[in-house]
Amino acid sequence: MKNLLLAISILCMLTGCKSTEDILLEDNMLMGNWSWKSTDGGFGFHIHQTPQSTGKSIQLILMKGNKYTIVENDSEVSSGFYLISTRKSIYTGEPGQYITILNPKENLPVVLEGILAIDEASNLAISDNHYDGLGSQFEKVE
């Protein structure tokens, strides 16, 4: 219960201080069901994980009110809140939108905290914003 209250307090503080200039992605672009496609990276780009290689089908569902649900192999494994903030991206050197999933299930093969990118083909990338780091790719489910 303490963790939930702390998460809500942090969420209120961060969203209350945002100006409209900080919002890079529209909420409707981010909201929805995202199916995990791959996680790649690491030192020398040696990590390559997919649903086929891990045996894990993962859905990241982002909802209004900064709520999320993670579904692994058709079973809900985590739910709670996420935060959106602005941080300097190591990839562009510019401010980028940064997502933090609060209290996700451990040991998932997906990156759940990092710089966000959405392309026109409804693909979402979350990159952990570390040199030799990891990034996960998701595809929007219609």
C-alpha positions, 0 to 999 in steps of 0.5 A: 500500500505504501508503494502505491501511495508513493507512486501516486504521489510521484505521479501527481508531482511530475504531471503537475509540474509539466508544461505543454512544451514538455509533451512530445508524443500525444497521449492517443499515440501512446495509448493502446496494446503494444505487442513485444517484437524484440529486445536488442543491444548490450555490449557489442550488440550481443543480446537478441531476444524475441518471443520465439527465442524466449517463449514469452508473448508479452503485451504492454497495455498503456491506458489513460490515467497513466495506468498500465498492464503487462500480459505474459503468455495470456496471463496478467503479470503486472499492473500499475502506473507509469510516468512520462518525463523529459530527459536528454537522449543519448541518441539525439542529444535533444530532450526526449520523452522518457517512460518509467513503468512503476513496479513491473514484474522482474525478469521480463525480457523487455525494456520498460524504462527509457526514451520513447519513439513511435513511427508512422507504422505504429511501432514503439521503441523503448531504449534505456538511454545508456551506452551499450544499453538495451532497447525493446521494439513493440508493434501496436495491436489493432 
